[in-house]
């Protein structure tokens, strides 16, 4: 199983970014999956999760949108109205026989 992330970067507050996570070696269409983030010095926390339903952390609800394209085996996180406090390393996770993690992508939001 391999998860390859892309889409991070340095942006200004109020800007948007879209993260992508392309999966291979796993039955993508029936897997539960989501996005986590880890700010410097902080624990990794769940941002959004998609299974039968969709969950968002209250800090991102209304600004972030998680989606999936089963035909492309790709998970997305559209992040709008980014804030300085969204700065973190973002990781995708897909649960198969065990959790699998992407390599991480840095999102830095400047004021």
N, C-alpha and C positions, 0 to 999 in steps of 0.2 A: 504494500500500500504506500502510495506517495501522494502528498498534498503539497502543491506548489502555489505559493501566494504571490500576489503582485498588487500594485496600486497605491502604496503608501507614499509619503513625501512630506515636504515642508510647505505649509499653507498659512494664510492669515486667518484670523478669527472671522467667522461668517462665511468662509469659503466651503466648498464641497469636495469630497473625495469618494471614489468607489474602490473598495477592496475586492479582489477576486481570489478564489481558492479553487484550483483545478485538481480534481482527484483522479487517481488511477489505481487499479487493483482492488477495487471495492465495489460492491453493488450499491451504487450511489442513490438510485431512485427510492430505495426502501430504508435508507439510513437516516438517523436523526443527526443533526449537525448544528453548529453555531459558531459564534465569534466570542472570544475572550480578549481582554486587554490587561496589560501589566505595566503600570506606571513605575517609574524609578523608585525603588525603596518600598514599593507596595506589593501586596499579594495579587496574583492573577484573579481577575473577576469576570463573571459572565456578563456579556453585553447584550447578546441576543441569541435566541435558540429557536430552531424550526423543527417541528416534528409533525404531529397531527395539527397542532396549533402553533402559534408564534408567541414568544415571550420577549419582552424588552425590559432591561433595567430601567428604573424610573428616571435615571439621569439622562438617558438617551431617547426615551419614548417621545415620539413626535418629531424627532430630528433624524433618526437612523431608520433604515429599512433593510431588513434581511430578506433575501430571496434566493431561489435556486433554479437552475436550468438543468433538468435531468438529462436532456439530450446532449448537453455539453459537459455533464458531470462537474458542474461549476457552481460554487456557492458565492454569493455576493453580499457585500454590506455597503449600501449607499449611505453616506454620512453627509448631512446637510447642516448648515449653520454651526459649523465647528467652533468649539470653544477651547480656550487655552487648556482647560482641565481635561480635555479629550486627548491630550498628548500622552502617548503610551506606545508600547509595542503591542501590536494586535496579532492574535493567533486564531486561525480556524481550527476547529476540532470536528471530526466526524467519527461517530461511534459505529464500529463494526463488531468484530469479536472482542474488541477492546477499543478504548479511545485512541484515535490517531490525531496527531497535531501537525499543523503546517510549520514552516521554518520561522515564521514571524515576519512582520513588516512594520517599520517604524512610521508612526504618524506624529508629526510635530506641528503644533498650532501656535503661531506667534500672535501677540496682541497688536 
